[in-house]
Amino acid sequence: MADASASQVLGGESLLYLTDEQLRQGIEAMFFAYRGFTADPDRILQGLSYGRAHHRAIHFIHCAPGTTVNNLLNILGVTKQSLNRVLRTLVEDGLVESRVGRADKRERHLYLTEAGDALEKQLSDAQRARMRSAYRQVGPEAVAGFKQVLEAMMDPEMQRQYQRLRENRG
């Protein structure tokens, strides 16, 4: 299949200019990039007997202090049982504080403790360093294009959650 046409139709999908092989290479690059993106935090977490689920919970609690367990469930897309297991560990280890809601006593609001903030900073610093290095290598136009691609890959509900997180940061 040729790369030349501006818009090719293959199997009902309109491709701007990419062949299936180029798309496959992009998928593979995404898998390997994800491995690199998670490698540094994984090493830090392994020493603490935590995994990526703990990292994701810590990350999003940091992004939205006071978030509810239900909101975190929606963001992470995990089961209640799975999240409760992760949160129980983080609370018991003194990294997360769970407070009963003021308006609704059934709600639990989540906050990082000082120790949780320190771990979040260590994990984020490692990922920021990797991203900063990559962004520096490719330049601002590639960074903007990469961000657009990531946002376009999100399902509509994920896009809404992403937008809410961005708006809450100010």
RARAKA-V132897 format. One record per pair of residues at least 12 apart in sequence whose C-alpha atoms are under 8 Angstrom apart, sorted by the first residue. I is the first residue (numbers start at 0). GAP is how many residues later the second one is. D is the distance in Angstrom with one decimal. If there is no record, write none. Layout:
I|GAP|D, I|GAP|D
This chain:
0|18|7.0, 1|17|7.5, 2|14|5.7, 2|15|6.3, 2|16|6.4, 3|13|6.8, 4|12|6.4, 36|90|6.3, 36|93|7.0, 36|94|8.0, 37|89|7.6, 39|83|7.7, 39|86|6.1, 39|87|7.2, 40|14|7.9, 40|82|5.2, 40|83|8.0, 40|85|6.7, 40|86|7.3, 43|79|7.3, 52|33|6.9, 53|32|5.9, 53|33|7.8, 53|36|7.5, 54|65|7.8, 54|68|7.8, 55|20|7.5, 56|15|7.5, 56|19|7.8, 56|29|7.9, 56|30|7.8, 57|38|8.0, 57|54|7.3, 57|58|7.3, 57|62|6.3, 58|61|6.4, 59|12|7.3, 60|49|6.5, 60|50|6.2, 60|51|6.7, 61|49|7.3, 61|50|6.5, 61|55|7.3, 61|58|7.4, 62|102|7.1, 62|106|7.6, 63|101|7.3, 63|104|7.4, 64|45|6.5, 64|46|5.2, 64|47|7.3, 65|43|4.8, 65|44|4.8, 65|45|5.4, 66|42|5.4, 66|43|5.5, 66|44|7.6, 67|39|6.5, 67|40|5.6, 67|41|4.5, 67|42|6.1, 68|38|7.4, 68|39|6.0, 68|40|6.6, 68|41|7.1, 74|83|7.7, 74|86|6.8, 93|19|6.8, 93|21|7.0, 93|22|7.3, 94|17|5.8, 94|18|5.2, 94|19|7.3, 94|20|5.4, 94|21|4.0, 94|22|7.7, 95|14|6.7, 95|15|5.6, 95|16|4.5, 95|17|5.4, 95|20|6.2, 96|13|5.8, 96|14|5.2, 96|15|6.1, 96|16|6.3, 97|12|4.8, 97|13|6.5, 98|12|8.0
